[in-house]
């Protein structure tokens, strides 16, 4: 009986540690997304008028799906040397944040400027960040 209780306790403890590790990783990824977005506006120049799919029309999508769509939306934009490094870093972190959604579709029917897209993404990321903080 004691062995069963010890085994059960160790299983519960390992699950709790896994959840905490996952939450910490999600928090770090979201922090990276926000930090990258904070550095982008001052470097947008001519790139802010590049058109990208508007992924923000679905107000009821979860965070993972929104981040997955954002990463997909940034996949095919015209390269912009002045901010390309930041966009690649952003896309990598968006893919991490959206990995709970194995596949997502981006509708190209509605387009917005990159500057507006990044502004909406920053607002969404900050909103999610505020909900993560206890």
N, C-alpha and C positions, 0 to 999 in steps of 0.2 A: 504494500500500500504506500509506504514512504517513497519507494522508487517511482511509483506512478505520479505522486504529487511533485517530486523533484523533476521528473521528465516533463510534466505539464507546465511547471513553472519555467523551465528552460525554453520550452517552445514559445510560450507567451512572451518571455523576455526577448527572444530572438526576433519575433514578429514586431514587437514594439521598436526594437533597434532598427529594423529594416524600414519601418514607417518613418522614423525620425531621420534616417539617412536620406530617404527619398524626399522628404519635405525640405531638408537642408539643401539637397541638390536642386530642387525646384526653386527654392528661394535664391540660391546663387545664380542660377540661369536667368531668372527674372531680373535680378539685380544687374547682371551683365547686359541684358536687353535694354534696360532703362538707361544705364550708363552710356551705352553706344548711341542710343537715341538722343541723349543730352548733348553729345558731341557733334551730331550730324547737322543740326540747323545752321550753324555758323559756316558750314562748308558746302552748302547746297548749290550756290550760285546758279548756273544755267541748268543744272541737273534737276532742280525742283520742278521743272515743267514736263519732265518725262511722264508719260501716261502709264499707269499700272491698273490692274483690275481692282475694283472696289469690293473688298471682302467684308466690309463693315455693315452691309445692308441687312444681314441676318442678325437681329438683336438677341435672338434666343440661342445662339451657338455657345458652346462651352469654351473655356479658355484654351484647352488643348486644340480644339478644332480651329479656333481663330488663329492661333499661332502657326498651325500647320498650313492654313490658307495663306497667311502672311508670307511664310517662307516660299510657298509655291508662286505667289504673286511676284516675288522678287527674283525668281529664277530666270526669267526671260527678258528682263529689261535691258535696254541699250547700255553698254558699259559706259561708265562715267568716271574717268580717271581721278578726279578730285576727291571723290568719296567712295571709290570702289572697295578699298580695304575695309572701310567701316560697314558697307553694305554686306560684304562677305562675312564679316564677323557677326553682324546682326542675323543674317540668314542661318548661320551655323547654330546660334543660340535659339533662334525660333524653331529650328528643326528639333533641337533637344526638348524645348518646351512643348512642342506639338507631337512628341513621339508616342503619346498615349492614344493618338488618333492615327491608325496605321495608313489610312488613305483619306484624302480630302480632294474635293474638286473646287476649282476656281472658275467662276463664271466671268467670261471676258465681255459680256454684253454691256456692262457698266464700267466705265473707266474714270479714274481721278488722277490728279497730278501727284507725283511722288512726294512733294512737300506736304500736301494734305494727307496723303496716306501715312506718312511718318508721324505727323501730328496726331492723327487718330490712333495710331498704334501706341504712341507714347501715353495718350490718355487711357487707353484700355489697359496697358501694362501697369500704370500707376494704380488704377482701380483694383486690379487683381492683387497687386502688392499690398495695398491697404487691407484687403480681406485676409491676407495671409498672416499679418502681424496680429498676435494675440492681444 
